[in-house]
Amino acid sequence: MRDLDELVREIGRCLDDRGRVRDNASKRLERLTKKSRKTRQLLYDRLGKFASSHRENLAEETVSVQDGRLVVLLRSGSKGRLPGLVQGRSSSGRSFYFEPLEFVEDNNELQSTQREEEAERQRILTELLALIRVHGADVRAHWRLLAELDARQALCRFKKQIQGHFVEPKEGEALELVDARHPLLDPLLSGQRERALGLAGHRGEVVPLTLRLDGARRMLLVTGPNAGGKTVALKTVGLLVLAAHCGFPLPVGIHSRVPFVRSTVAVVGDDQDLLEARSTFSGRLLRLREVWQEADRGVLLLVDELGSGTDPNEGAALGISLIEALAAKGAWTLITTHLTAIAASALDLDGASCAAMEFDSASGRPTYRLVPGAPGGSEALALARRLHLPAEWLDRAESLLGPEERRLRRLLQEVESAKRRLRAEEERLSGLVVEAERDRSRAVSLLEEADRERAQLAKRLKRELREFQDQVRRKLGQETQRLAQEVKSGAQRQAATKAVERLFEDAPRWQEPAAPESRPFAVGDAVEHAALGWRGDLLQLDGDKATVGVHGKRVQCTVAELVRAEPAAVSSRSGLRAPMIGRRHGSDDQPRAVEELNLIGQRVEPALEALERFLDRALLGSAEAVRIVHGHGSGRLRAAVRKRLDGHAAVGDWRPGDDTEGGDGATVVTLS
């Protein structure tokens, strides 16, 4: 569309927010306006002084306006006492609008100026209209767009208010309404009803309507109790289909669908006409003839209470023949009836289906829910009892029902009960299906997440392995040169072992997760004090009290203060903590437990042979320090061990153990 900013600016310059011509819209108008105001103010002041000086002849000392002229109010009894012109009589008749003679010329000048001012305003408006006429097509285009936007915004606000959805009618679409509400019953629109119709809106609970017609079954016959909601359901369908064709949002669920129809025929209510000598039934027959003639695949037919108004047998015969013809023509058809024969015929008719408004036999009240399946009863007697009609009247009516009718009523009640049970089971199964689908989705999500993590872990491990391989290759060349130099210098001892350690000091390490402890403490377990760090053997348990053997002494504490210790870390004889000496390079700075040889109780010669074998194994295992436990005794074994260590090539240094290492009963050896 063309830009109309220039036109808008010109209109805004000439007109104010109320559409009146501004006083400064032109130089001439501005000059005339100032002149008019000045003349009026001077005349007003002079008339005010005149009224003050002649108050005895005036009804009041105010200045009035009569036909655009400034005047004063002269008492009727003072007429002729002052020179001037009478311009009219007041509504009470007790005074005159009087224009003193000396102010006539001033009033004439004021009116002349005002006429020129008004003519200038009309000239400005005429020029604006001419300018708008030049841009008429563009103005109309803008107007149409604004009107369309305004209408669509109103529809969107209406959609939000009713919590509804736009449903586009489509050719060949099914007629499916999900959770549909009649606008006059919808509590969300109760305020609109009160404002538009002046009637109280419905603010209670509303039972939504759900029904479906498709290409295979385009006709639905609805039965059920009186005052059970059949006619409301029929009107709801017709109203919402028409509203969808008008582009209105519908108070329905999101999965609702509406077919495109070219016309709608509704037969609802009484069609009698006294002037035309038309009875209720004859009027109904004329409308049904219209239904017969208009029936086609693109038409929506709504017929309420088919077969009523005449003998039930003849009404049923007419109704059955009509629905057979309508089904053959393929029109979208919704019919309500109280005649079971008509409803039952729909069960065996191609293209037709049956539904009933639900009736709760336990409470004797309708539930207003439409249930597809077998037809329902009218429940006229139940309605009569609910309306508190005389009991003897209703008892006699029930006794007049034939045995077949009573059996039919029992059958219908059993069908209703079965439908309720099936519906409850269906809802339960639907809940289970939803829960199973939710669990399946959760499992799929977990599997996908595990696959992603596995792929990421594999990618990371491959990358780390490549980096480690590259690093080992580089170090291997360096270690080869270093080994050659150490061999030349005679430092062959442990050279290969240390080279391997250097090569693999940065290798990824697997840390076996600690298995959870499940069994309670038992006497004889190796334990450790969680806070103080000493270790020993559990000697006695007494409730939450524990006695632990440490350094040959009995220490008491609570069971909660103890944790299970590794069995290898506690000497079976002394109960001492295994010393933690030195730190191994590349081990994340964690102290490494010293290997131990227990020689207590052995003779000197076998003990020394065991010492030699132990030192050889320690060297092969790349140990840095070991502990020799020989005990105190006579001191002979201790002296022999330490003498052998003094001259041993694998020993760099040795020292007696400290208090936590067994004291002088053990010797800690640092290997070379």
N, C-alpha and C positions, 0 to 999 in steps of 0.2 A: 504494500500500500504506500501511497505517496505521503511524504512528510508534510504535516499540517501545522508545524510549530509556528510558522509566521502568522497563520490565521489565528491560532490560539493566543499568540502574544497580542495581536490587534484587538481581539475580543477582550482580553484581560486588561488592556489599556483603556478601553472605552466603557466597560461594564464592571460593576463591583460584584461581590460574592452573591448578592441577591438578584442580580440581573438588571439592576438599575443603571442608567447612564451616569458615569462619574461626572462631577462638576468640572473637572479639568480635562474632559475628553477632547475639547478643542479650545483654542484661544478665545473665540467669540463666546462660547458657552461659559468659560471661566469669567470673562468680563461681565456678561449679563447676570451671572449668578451673584457676583460681588455687588453689582449695582442693585439687584433686587433685594439682597439682604440689607444693604445700607439704607435703601428707601424704606423698607419695612420697619427697620429698627427706629429710624427717625419718626416715622408716622406713629409707631407704637408709643414712643416716649411722649409725643405731643398729645395724643389721645388720652394717655394716662394723666397728664396734667389737667386736660379739659375735664376729665371725669372727677378729679379731686375738687376742682373749682365749682362744679355744678352738681355736687352730690345730692342736693335737696330735690333735684328733678330726675335723678337717675335711680334705677332699681338697685344697682350695685356699682362699685367703682372698678369694674374689670373691663378689659377690652376683649371683644369677641370678633369672630370672623363669620361673615355671612356672604355666600356666593363669591368668595375670594376678596372681599372688601373688609377693611377693619372698621368696626362700628362699636357703639356703646349701647347699653340697655336703658331705654327711656321709659319712665313710668307712664302707664296709660292715661293717668290724670294730668300729666304734664305735656301732653301733645299740643303743639302750637306755641308753646312758651319759648322754644329755642328754634332758631332758623336751621333748616337742614332737610334731609330726605329720609323717609321711612323705608327701610329695605326689607321689612317683613315683621311678622308677629311671633312672639315666643310660643312655645307649646302650651304654656299655662294660660296664655291670653292676657296676662296682667302687665306685660311690657312689650315695647317695640324695639326692633333692631334699628337704631337711629344713627345716621351719618351726618355729622355736623357739616354745615355748608362750607366752612373754611377748610375742610379736609377732602372735599370732593376731587379737586384737581390732583392732590397727592395720591389718592386712591386710584384715580384714572392712570396716573403715571406708573404706579405699582403694577396694576393689571396689565398695562401695555408691556412692561418689562417682562412679566411672567409669561405673557403670550409669546414674546420673542424667544424667551428661554425654552419654553416647551417646543416651539417650532424647531429650534436648534437641536434639541434632543431627538425629535422625530427625524430630522435630517441625518443625524449620526446613525440612528437605528436603520434607516433606509439604506445608507451606504454599507453598513455591516451585512444586512440581508443580501444586498447585491454581491458583496464579496463572497458570502457563503454560497450564493447561487452559482457563482463561477466554479467553486470547488464542491458543488453539490454531490457529484458521484463519489468523490473521495470521502466526503462527510458521511454519506450513507454507508460506505464500506466500513468506515470506522465504527459507525453506530451498530451495524450488524455484527461486527466482531465483538464489540463490548457487550451487546445483548447476548451473544452466544456464550461468551466467557462468564457473564453473570448467571445465565441459566445453568451452565455446567458447574459453576461453583456452588450454586444452590443445591444441585443434585448431589454433589460430593458431601456437602454439609448434611443433607438429608440421609445419605448413606451412612455417615458416621453416627448420626443420631440413632438410627434404627439398627445399627450394627449389622447391616445387610451387605449385599453384593450386587454388582451389575451382571445381568444375565442377558446375553445377546441371542435373540431368536435366530435360529438357523434352519434352513430347509433340510428336512429329513432327520432332524434332531429328535431325541426322545423327550417326552414330557415327564420330567422328574423334579419334584419339589421335595427338598430336604429341610426339615425343621421350619416349615413355613408358618407365618403368623398373619392373621387378618389384621390390616392396619387399624381398624376400629377396636380391636381387642388387645392389640399390642400395648402393654403398659409403657413402653418407651415412647409411645405417641399420645399418651393420655393428655398431656398439656396441649399438644397441637389440636386435638379434638375439642377440648374446651374452648380454645380461642377461635377455631374455625366454625364450629357447629353450635357453640353455646351449650353443649351437653357434657355431663360429667364423664371423664375418661375412665377406662378400666385400669385399675392399679393393682389388681390381684394377679395370681399366677395364671399363665396361659399355657395350654397344652399344644405344642406345635404339631403341624400336620406333615406327614411324610407319605408320599405315594409315587408310583411310577407307571407310566404307559410307554410302550415302545412300538417298534414297527410290527412285531409279532402280535401284540395285544394292545390295540388302540382304543378299546372300550373297557370301562370299569363300572360295575354296578355295586352300589353301596347300600347296605341294609343296616339295621340296628335299632336300638330303642328310641322311643319318642324322646325329644329333647336331648338326644345323645350327640348332636353335632353334625348330622348329615348335611343339612342345608348350609351350615357355616362352612363345611369343607368344600361344598360345591361353589359357593360364592368366593371363597378364598382362591380356588383354582382360577376361576374366570377373571377375577380382579387382578391377580398377579400376572396372568398371561397378557392381559391388555396393558398393564403397567410396563411390562418388559418391552412390548412393542412401541411404547411411548418413550423408551429410553430411561425410565425411572429405575433407581436401585430397588431391589426387592428385599423384604425382611425374611430372608431364607438362608440356608446353609450354603457353603462355598461350592458344593458339588451339584447344585441344582442346575437343570437344563430346561429350555423352553423351545418348542418347535415354532417355525414361522407359520402363521395362519393368516389367511386373507380376510376372514370374517368370523364372527361369533354369534351364535343364536342361543339365547337363554330363555327357558320356560320356568319361571319361578313366581309363585304367588297366585292370587285369585284374578281371573280375567272376566268376571261377569260384568255385564253392562245392561242396566234396566232399560235405557232408551232404545237399545238395539234388540231387546228381548233375548239377551244372551245369558244363559245360565253359567254357573261355574264350570260345569263339565263341558258344555258346548264351546265356551271360550277356550278351555284347555285343548279341545280337539282341533280348533282352528290353529292354535299355536303349534300343536304336534304336526299338523299338515305342513306348516312352514319348516319345521325340523326335517320332515321327510323330503321336502323339495330342495332344501339348501344343503343336505348332506353330501359331502365330498371329502376327498383326502386333505384338502387345505382348509377345512372348516372345523371350528371347535363348537361342539354341541353340549349344552348344559340343561338337563331336564330334571326337575325336582318332583318327587312324589308321583312317579309314573304309575298309572293304573288306578289312581285314587279318584273319588268323586262319583263312582257308579258301583254297580254290582261287582263284587270282587272277582267272580269268575269271568265276566265279560271284560272287566278292566285288565285282568291278567292275560286274556287272549289277545286284546289289542296291544298290550305292552310287549308280549313275546314276539308277535309278528313285526312290531316296529323295531325292536333291537336286532332281530335277524336281518332286516333290510339295512339298518345302519351299519352293522358289522360287515355286510357285503360291500357297502360303499366305501368303507375304510376311513370314515371321519373320526377325528379325535372326539370321544364321547365320554361324558361322566353323567351317570344316571343314579338317582336315589329312589328307593321304593320300599314300601312296607309289605308288599306281596311276595311271599316266599316262593311262589311258583315262578314269578318273573326272575328272581335272583337265582333260583336253582337252574333255570334254563341257560343262564350265562355260563354255568360250569361246563356244559357240553357244547358250547358254541365257539367255533374257531375265531380267534381274534378278540375274544372277550375274556374278562376275568372278574372275580367277585371279591368283595371285601366287606367288613362289618365294623361299625363303631362298637368298641368294647363295652361290655356291661359287667359290672362286678356283682355277681349274684349274692356274695356274702354281705355286702353293704346295701344292696338294692339300689345302687347308683351307677350312672354311666361314668366311664373314665375319660371320654372324649378322645380316645386313641383309635386310629384307623388300623385295623389288623387285616392283612390280606388272607384270603382262604375261604372258608365256608361262610354262608350267609348267617346273619344273626336275627334274633327275634325282635318283635316290636316292643315287648315288655310293657304293654299298655296298662296291665293290672298293677305292675310294680310302680309305674309312674303314678297311677291313681292312689296307691297306698302312700307314696311319698308326698302327695298333695293333701293327705289326710281326708280323703273322701270317706263317707260312712262305711264302717266295716261290714254291716249286714248286706249292704248293696254289693260290695266287692266279693264277699263270700258266695252270694247267690250267683254272681257272674262266673266265678271259677267253677261252680258246680254245673253250669250250663255248657262248659267246654266239653267237646266230645273226647272220647278216649284217644283218638288219633292226634288230636291237638295237644292233649296232655303229654302223650308220648313224644311228640315233636318238641315240645318245650323242654322236656327232660333231656332229649338228645342234644338240643342246642346248648343247654347248660353244661352238659358233659363236654361238648366240643369247646365251649369257652374255657372250661377248666383245663382241658388238654392243651389249648393254645397258650394259656398263661404258663403252664409248666414248661412247655417247649420253649417259650420265649425266655423264661428264666434260665433254662439250661443253655440256650443259645447265647445269652449274655455272659453266662459263666464261662462257656467255651471261648467266646470272643476275648474275654479277659485273659484266659490262659494262652490263647494264640498271641495276643499282644505281648504278654510277658515272655513267651518263648522267643518271639521275634526280637524283643529287646535283649534277651540273653544271647541270642545268636549274633546280633549286631555287636554286642560287647565282646564276644569271643573272637569274632572276625577282626575287630579292632585290635585286640590284644595280640592275635597272631600276626597281623600286619606290623604292629609295633615291634614284636620280637624279631620278625624278619628284617626290619630296618636296623635294629640294634645289632643283629648278627652280621648283617652286611657291613655296617660301620666298623664292628669289631674286627672282622676279617680284613677289611681294608687297612685298618690301623696296624694290625699285627703284621700284615705283609710289608707295610712301609717300615715298621720298626725292624723287621727281619732283614730287609734290604740294607737299611742303614747300619745294622750291626755287622752284616757280612762285609760291607765296604770298610767299616772301621777295623774289623779283624784282619782284612787283607793288608791295610796300611800298617797296622801294628805288627803283623807277622814279619814284614820286611824289616822293621826296626828291631824286633826280638831276635831275628836271625843274626843280624850284625852284632847285637849285644851278646848273644851266646858265643859267637866266635871269639869276641874279645875276652869273655870270662874264661873260656877254655884255654886261651893263650896265657892268661894271667894265673891259671891254676885254680881259680875259684869255680870248681865244677860241682861242688856239693849243693844239692837242691836247686841248681840253676834251671833245669828243665821244669821242675815243679813251679818255681816262682815265675818263670816265663809264661806257663799256662795260666797261672792266676792273673798275671797282668793282662793277658789276652782276653780273658773272660770276666774281668772285674766289672765291666759295664753291661754284661749280658742280662737280659730280662730274667727276673727271678720269680719263681712260683712259691707263693706262701700258702701252705696248706691251712685251710680254715680250721680253727679249733672246734672240735666236736663238743656239743653242749653236754654238760654233766647232768645226768639224770638221777643217779643213785645218791643217797645221803652218805655222810661220813661214817666210817667204820673204824674200830680199833685196829691199829697197824698201818693206817693210811699215812702216806707222806704228806705233810701239810706245811703251809707257810702263813705267817702272820701278815695280813694284808697291809697294815700300816707300818709296822716296824721292820718287816723283811726277814726276820729269823725263821729258820726251817727246822723241822724235827719230825718225830714219829708220834702219831696219836696213840696215847697210852690208855686213856679212860674217857668215857662219855657219861655225863650225869645231867640229863635234861638238856638245857642250853649251855651247860658248863663243860669245858674240855680240859684235859690234862695232857700236856705234850712233853716228850722227852727231848731236851736240847742240851748238848754238851754234857750229857750224863746227869743233868738236873731236870727236875719236874717243874714245868711252868704252867700256871693255870690262866685261862682266859675264857671268853665266850665263843660259842661255835660260830656266831655271826662274824667274828673278827678273823676267821680262818678261811683260806682258800686252798684248793687241792694243788699240791706241788708235783712236778715231774718226778717219778720214782728214781730216775738216774741222777737227779741233782742232790739226793740225800744219801749219805753213807749208811750202809746197813748196820755198821757197827757203832759208828760214833755219833750219827745223827747231825753231822755238821753240814753247813751249806757248802756246795761245790764252789771253789773260788772263781771269781771272774777276773782274769788277769789279761791285760793288754787289749788292744783293739785290732781287729783284722781289717786290712786295707780293702776298700770296696764293699764293705758289709754294712753300709748305711750307719756306721759309727755305733753299732750295737755290740756290747761286750760278748765275747765268745767263751763258753764254758770250757775249763781246762780238763783234759783227759786225765784219768786217775788209775793208779796201780795200787792194789791193797795187798801188802806183804805180811800183815799181822798173822802171827802163829806159825810162820814158816822158818826153816833153818836157814843159816847164812848162805850156804852154797846154792841150794835151789832158788833162794830168793834173788841172788845176784844173777843167775842164769835168766830168771824171769824178767829181771830189770833190763838185761841186754835186749831180749826179744821185744820188750815194751818200747824201749827207746828206738829200735829200728822201725817198728810200726808207726810210732809217732812221727819220725822223719818222713816216712813214705806218705803219711796223711797230711803233711804240711802243717803240723801242729807248731805253735809258737811257744807253748808252755804246758807242762804236765805236773801232776802232783803224785808223790810217792808216799803212801800211808804205811809207816812201819811201826807205829805205836811207841810207847815209852819203855815199858818192860825194864830189862837190865841195862839197856843202852847198847848192847853188842851189835844187834841188827842195824840200829840207826848209824853207828860208827862205820860199819862195813859198807852200808849203802852210800854214805857221804864220801867215804874214801874212794869208792869206785867212780863216783861222779866227778871227783877232782881230776882224774886223769882221762876222762872219757872225751873223745873227739867231738861228739854230738852235743855236748853240754857247753853252753856259753857261760852260765852262772847258775848258782842255786842259793837258796836261803831257807831257814826254818819257816814253817807256817805261822801266820798270826793267829789271833784268838778265834777268828771266824774260819780259819783253814785247818784247825786241828792242833795248833800250837807246835811245840817241839816234837810232837808225835807224828809229824808229817814234814816232808821236804818238798818245796816248790822249785821246779827246775825250768830254767829258760833255755831253749834249744838254740844252737848256733845256726 
